[in-house]
Amino acid sequence: MNENSLRPRTLVVILMIVSAALVRFLPSSNLFGILSNFTPIGAMALFGGCYFKDQFKAYLVPILALFLSDLLINRLFYYDHWILFYPGAAWVYAAFALSVMLGHLIRKVSFANVGVAAIGAATLHWLISDFGTWASGFTNIATGKPFEPTIVGLMQCYALGFPFYVNMILGNLFFSLVLFGGFEWLQRRYPKLSLAA
């Protein structure tokens, strides 16, 4: 049986990514404001990139999970109508796709490899999405005016985004531990889930 069929391994990986996407609703509910950006999205991307050997699934499943959870979170918590893509979404999704690619580079699952990838994914997200915020002329929340189109404006944007970057590192590390650790444990307990099965 090839990986194009829905083997138990594929189904478990999909279910774990979907479950992680559902966890995104907790910090979005404003009950956990201090945990803003402490989400599983980076871990979802890395996990999909690592455990799907089929490149199509590696990108499709995590990106679809991100998109559908974004769609619901935006409708329930941020907008009074349905919105397909929020301002700056292209930058966030580009960073997410690069994080999937980073996950694909994990050849051996270990604390060190996954930890480095988790920090790398958060760094990619911070650099790319905040660059997008600056380049798109979004408002500086500190001044109420658009960021200056200068290096100073870009550095201000990165500085304002730094606390969210720190939370994303923590979220990536925590949820990577849950997803990667959980799946590695499941593979040992149920050998049918291993790639060689």
Number of C-alpha atoms within 10 A of each C-alpha: 7 6 13 11 9 12 14 13 22 19 13 15 20 21 13 20 24 19 15 23 22 16 16 19 17 16 16 20 13 12 9 11 12 11 18 17 21 26 25 26 28 31 34 32 32 31 29 29 28 23 23 21 15 12 14 11 18 24 20 14 21 28 20 13 21 23 17 16 19 20 16 15 19 19 15 15 12 14 11 9 9 13 13 13 12 13 11 17 16 14 19 20 17 15 23 28 23 19 30 27 20 21 28 20 14 18 11 10 14 14 14 10 14 26 18 13 23 30 20 18 29 27 19 21 25 22 18 19 23 26 17 20 23 25 16 15 13 18 15 17 11 10 8 9 11 15 23 18 12 11 10 11 16 19 16 18 24 20 13 15 16 16 14 19 24 17 18 28 25 20 24 30 23 17 23 25 18 16 22 22 16 13 20 16 11 16 15 11 11 11 12 14 20 16 13 6 10
